[in-house]
Amino acid sequence: MTNRKIMLLLDDCTAHVPLTELPNHIKLKNTAMHYLPPNLISKLQPCDAGIIRNFKAYYRRRFNLMLLEHLESNTSDLEKIYILEAIYMVVAALTFDVKPKTIVNCFLHCKIRTVQGETDGDIKDSVVMSEFSVVMSELEQ
């Protein structure tokens, strides 16, 4: 994350610890945390707008392919899966299958990001933050 700025968007899930409650030894240098308004409908949350559904579909495809491999190799317990295998399938689905364009489109659909396409540094952070603040104020109304 050297020379990169990250914005972490969090909903009102109780598992999301406020920044003020993080242990002292945890310092977020390049990450800004922003909490979405409570009870935000799923159409406005990028992950609910298609990222999770897309990821699950790819994970299930990989799981089904594993089942077929077990079936072809006459494995006795077809559905047995080790945690490490599941982790590999999760990483593969997120790394190779879920496309960056899908993620960008979900953010665009939710109007969290108003600039289309990859910016490669051609837009200033202040512009992005300003646009984001406007969108968030509209959502809170």
Backbone hydrogen bonds in HBPLUS format (Angstrom, degrees):
<---DONOR---> <-ACCEPTOR-->    atom                        ^
c    i                          cat <-CA-CA->   ^        H-A-AA   ^      H-
h    n   atom  resd res      DA  || num        DHA   H-A  angle D-A-AA Bond
n    s   type  num  typ     dist DA aas  dist angle  dist       angle   num
A0004-ARG N   A0001-MET O   3.18 MM   3  5.22 148.6  2.28 131.2 123.4     1
A0006-ILE N   A0030-ASN O   2.81 MM  24  6.04 167.7  1.82 167.1 169.1     2
A0032-ALA N   A0006-ILE O   2.79 MM  26  6.23 161.4  1.83 160.5 165.0     3
A0008-LEU N   A0032-ALA O   2.76 MM  24  6.05 161.2  1.80 156.9 163.6     4
A0034-HIS N   A0008-LEU O   2.91 MM  26  6.18 161.7  1.95 162.5 161.2     5
A0010-LEU N   A0034-HIS O   2.95 MM  24  6.22 160.6  1.99 155.3 158.3     6
A0036-LEU N   A0010-LEU O   2.65 MM  26  5.89 168.2  1.66 166.7 170.9     7
A0016-HIS N   A0013-CYS O   3.07 MM   3  5.68 161.6  2.10 117.6 123.2     8
A0021-GLU N   A0018-PRO O   2.85 MM   3  5.41 152.5  1.93 116.5 125.2     9
A0022-LEU N   A0019-LEU O   3.27 MM   3  5.42 167.6  2.28 107.4 111.0    10
A0026-ILE N   A0023-PRO O   3.05 MM   3  5.68 163.6  2.08 119.8 125.1    11
A0044-LEU N   A0041-ILE O   2.95 MM   3  5.86 165.3  1.97 128.8 133.4    12
A0045-GLN N   A0042-SER O   3.19 MM   3  5.20 165.1  2.22 105.4 110.0    13
A0048-ASP N   A0045-GLN O   3.03 MM   3  5.36 116.2  2.45 107.6 122.8    14
A0049-ALA N   A0045-GLN O   2.89 MM   4  6.03 129.2  2.15 148.1 163.2    15
A0049-ALA N   A0046-PRO O   3.10 MM   3  4.86 132.0  2.34  90.2 103.9    16
A0052-ILE N   A0047-CYS O   3.06 MM   5  5.46 177.5  2.06 143.2 143.8    17
A0054-ASN N   A0050-GLY O   2.91 MM   4  5.86 158.8  1.95 145.7 151.7    18
A0055-PHE N   A0051-ILE O   2.92 MM   4  6.11 162.5  1.95 150.4 155.3    19
A0056-LYS N   A0052-ILE O   2.84 MM   4  6.05 167.7  1.85 159.0 161.8    20
A0057-ALA N   A0053-ARG O   3.05 MM   4  6.21 156.4  2.10 145.0 151.1    21
A0058-TYR N   A0054-ASN O   3.16 MM   4  6.46 160.6  2.19 149.7 154.2    22
A0059-TYR N   A0055-PHE O   2.86 MM   4  6.11 157.1  1.91 153.5 161.0    23
A0060-ARG N   A0056-LYS O   2.81 MM   4  5.98 165.2  1.83 152.3 156.2    24
A0061-ARG N   A0057-ALA O   3.01 MM   4  6.22 150.9  2.10 141.3 149.5    25
A0062-ARG N   A0058-TYR O   3.05 MM   4  6.33 160.5  2.09 147.1 151.5    26
A0063-PHE N   A0059-TYR O   2.82 MM   4  6.12 154.7  1.88 151.6 159.8    27
A0064-ASN N   A0060-ARG O   2.81 MM   4  6.00 162.1  1.84 152.6 156.6    28
A0065-LEU N   A0061-ARG O   2.93 MM   4  6.19 153.6  2.00 147.6 155.1    29
A0066-MET N   A0062-ARG O   2.99 MM   4  6.23 148.6  2.09 142.0 150.4    30
A0067-LEU N   A0063-PHE O   2.93 MM   4  6.31 151.6  2.01 147.0 155.2    31
A0068-LEU N   A0064-ASN O   2.94 MM   4  6.25 154.7  2.01 147.4 153.9    32
A0069-GLU N   A0065-LEU O   2.95 MM   4  6.24 153.8  2.02 144.6 151.8    33
A0070-HIS N   A0066-MET O   2.91 MM   4  6.21 155.0  1.98 149.4 156.3    34
A0071-LEU N   A0067-LEU O   2.84 MM   4  6.09 152.1  1.92 147.2 155.5    35
A0072-GLU N   A0068-LEU O   2.86 MM   4  6.09 161.2  1.89 151.9 156.3    36
A0073-SER N   A0069-GLU O   3.00 MM   4  6.15 141.1  2.16 140.6 150.9    37
A0075-THR N   A0070-HIS O   2.91 MM   5  5.08 175.0  1.91 156.1 155.3    38
A0074-ASN N   A0071-LEU O   3.17 MM   3  5.11 161.7  2.20 104.8 108.0    39
A0080-LYS N   A0077-ASP O   3.18 MM   3  5.58 162.0  2.21 114.3 119.9    40
A0085-GLU N   A0082-TYR O   3.01 MM   3  5.23 118.6  2.40 101.8 116.8    41
A0086-ALA N   A0082-TYR O   3.04 MM   4  6.44 158.0  2.08 154.7 161.2    42
A0087-ILE N   A0083-ILE O   2.86 MM   4  6.15 157.6  1.91 153.6 160.1    43
A0088-TYR N   A0084-LEU O   2.93 MM   4  6.18 158.6  1.98 147.8 153.3    44
A0089-MET N   A0085-GLU O   2.95 MM   4  6.25 153.1  2.03 147.1 154.5    45
A0090-VAL N   A0086-ALA O   2.87 MM   4  6.14 153.7  1.94 150.2 157.7    46
A0091-VAL N   A0087-ILE O   2.90 MM   4  6.12 169.7  1.91 156.7 159.0    47
A0092-ALA N   A0088-TYR O   2.89 MM   4  6.03 161.6  1.92 145.8 151.6    48
A0093-ALA N   A0089-MET O   2.88 MM   4  5.97 160.7  1.92 145.0 150.5    49
A0094-LEU N   A0090-VAL O   2.94 MM   4  6.16 162.2  1.98 152.4 157.1    50
A0095-THR N   A0091-VAL O   2.76 MM   4  5.80 153.2  1.83 149.1 157.6    51
A0096-PHE N   A0092-ALA O   2.80 MM   4  5.50 163.9  1.83 145.2 150.9    52
A0097-ASP N   A0093-ALA O   3.15 MM   4  4.80 132.7  2.38 109.5 122.7    53
A0098-VAL N   A0093-ALA O   2.89 MM   5  6.21 160.4  1.93 172.7 179.3    54
A0102-THR N   A0099-LYS O   2.91 MM   3  5.28 129.7  2.16 107.2 120.2    55
A0103-ILE N   A0099-LYS O   3.36 MM   4  6.86 153.4  2.44 149.5 156.0    56
A0104-VAL N   A0100-PRO O   2.89 MM   4  6.19 166.1  1.91 157.9 161.7    57
A0105-ASN N   A0101-LYS O   2.83 MM   4  5.95 163.0  1.86 146.8 151.9    58
A0106-CYS N   A0102-THR O   3.00 MM   4  6.22 149.8  2.10 143.8 151.7    59
A0107-PHE N   A0103-ILE O   3.07 MM   4  6.39 155.3  2.13 150.0 156.3    60
A0108-LEU N   A0104-VAL O   2.86 MM   4  6.14 156.1  1.91 152.5 160.2    61
A0109-HIS N   A0105-ASN O   2.78 MM   4  5.93 157.0  1.83 146.1 152.7    62
A0110-CYS N   A0106-CYS O   3.11 MM   4  6.27 147.8  2.22 139.0 146.6    63
A0112-ILE N   A0107-PHE O   3.06 MM   5  5.42 152.0  2.14 161.1 159.6    64
A0111-LYS N   A0108-LEU O   2.95 MM   3  4.86 152.1  2.03 101.0 109.8    65
A0122-ASP N   A0119-THR O   2.88 MM   3  5.29 158.2  1.92 116.6 123.8    66
A0127-VAL N   A0124-LYS O   3.01 MM   3  5.34 127.8  2.29 104.2 117.2    67
A0128-VAL N   A0124-LYS O   3.21 MM   4  6.65 159.6  2.26 152.7 157.6    68
A0129-MET N   A0125-ASP O   2.87 MM   4  6.09 167.3  1.89 158.0 161.4    69
A0130-SER N   A0126-SER O   2.91 MM   4  5.97 149.8  2.00 137.8 146.5    70
A0131-GLU N   A0127-VAL O   2.92 MM   4  6.16 165.2  1.94 153.2 156.7    71
A0132-PHE N   A0128-VAL O   2.86 MM   4  6.04 158.9  1.90 149.4 156.1    72
A0133-SER N   A0129-MET O   2.87 MM   4  6.04 155.5  1.93 145.2 151.3    73
A0134-VAL N   A0130-SER O   3.09 MM   4  6.37 156.4  2.15 149.3 154.9    74
A0135-VAL N   A0131-GLU O   3.02 MM   4  6.31 165.0  2.05 153.1 156.7    75
A0136-MET N   A0132-PHE O   2.88 MM   4  6.08 163.7  1.91 154.4 158.9    76
A0137-SER N   A0133-SER O   2.95 MM   4  6.10 154.7  2.01 145.9 152.4    77
A0138-GLU N   A0134-VAL O   3.07 MM   4  6.33 150.5  2.16 146.9 154.8    78
A0139-LEU N   A0135-VAL O   2.99 MM   4  6.30 148.9  2.09 146.6 155.5    79
A0140-GLU N   A0136-MET O   3.07 MM   4  6.26 146.3  2.18 145.4 153.5    80
A0141-GLN N   A0138-GLU O   3.37 MM   3  5.52 154.3  2.44 100.8 108.1    81
